[in-house]
Amino acid sequence: MKTALKNTADNKARIEALKTIKETQWVGNTVHTSIDACLTAMNLDSTNSGWYNPTAIRIPQLKGIFMVNEDGSLFYEAKIIKDSDNAYRIEYMTMEAYNKFEQKYGELV
């Protein structure tokens, strides 16, 4: 069963804060052959259980594919970019972007 992104104030704040991050503030060179492989790798960096089968989501106005956590919250630290039919790259926020995200998120919650 796929976990849906919950319609919460926290998720809304995360999405609004992500909109302030420029595309040049994401970096990554880890490439996998599928979205599922990327989600599995991203899940290892999360607080989700090892049994969780991650869900991918696209968010309007944001580039990339994000992961929905087991509790229905948005995993905002990383995203997936499709480079070709069998090449999907994981990108992570730079420290500067993370600080900007945290500042904006703090204003919104």
Buried (B, 14 or more C-beta within 10 A) or exposed (E): EEBEBEEEEBBEBBBBBBEEBEEEBBEBEBBBEEBEBBBBBBBEEBEBEEEBEBBBBEBEEBEBBBBBBBEBBBBBBBBBBEEEEEEBBBBBBBEEBBEBBEEBBEEBE
